[in-house]
Amino acid sequence: MLLVTSLDDTTWLHIYTSNISAELLDKFDHPSRRPPAQFRLEMVISHRRLAFEPYETLSQRLTAVVQQTIDKDGYDNG
């Protein structure tokens, strides 16, 4: 999950999410190694906007978005 803000956009917090495979991450450690034959580069990046206002509830709304992402993608704490 990546949270992006901009000085030019004071209305929205932009939230990007993606599931990145271990095989793809391994390419950064070993860029010259040929990937296995079954290697498929499939990555979907999702974008969502979250309004900054009302500021009083921003923390709760952001926490809810993070929790939804964890629940949807099945992240594990371990």
Order of alpha helices (4+ residues) and beta strands (2+ residues): beta-beta-alpha-beta-alpha
